[in-house]
Amino acid sequence: MRKFFILAAVALSANAFAGTSCQQSGNMTFCSDGTSYQQMGNMAFGSDGSSSQQMGNTTYNSDGTSYQRQGNMTYGSDGTSYQRQGNTVYGSDGTMCQRIGNQTFCN
């Protein structure tokens, strides 16, 4: 679910990232690793059984992690942080995701 959270951050509106790309179509997001995510209101549901709920500036994930957004920074309960610069998100864990059109590419 962390991947989905990062995708949402890149979209300007989580789980290996290496070589992952995702494409958004309506309320669905389809990723190259075979997972898909459906957005329904403030909830997101993954084909892998994961889910997340956004409440205010905090996202709570079914795996027990949460992420709080403050300006262009997002802080995870697992100690990770992410900084958004334009259409790119840089993670303290080395993750970088870039959104181009309706596609997102992660390193």
RAGIPE-V356542 format. One record per backbone hydrogen bond with DSSP energy under -0.5 kcal/mol. NH is the residue of the N-H (numbers start at 1). CO is the residue of the C=O. If there is no record, write none. Layout:
nh->(NH:NH)
co->(CO:CO)
This chain:
nh->(5:6:7:8:9:10:11:12:13:20:22:23:24:25:28:29:30:31:32:34:37:38:39:40:40:43:44:45:46:47:49:52:53:54:55:55:58:59:60:61:62:64:67:68:69:70:73:74:75:76:77:79:82:83:84:85:85:88:89:90:91:92:94:97:98:99:100:100:103:104:105:106:107)
co->(1:2:3:4:5:6:7:9:8:17:104:30:102:28:25:37:23:35:21:31:29:45:27:38:43:40:52:38:50:36:46:44:60:42:53:58:55:67:53:65:51:61:59:75:57:73:70:82:68:80:66:76:74:90:72:83:88:85:97:83:95:81:91:89:105:87:98:103:100:22:98:20:96)
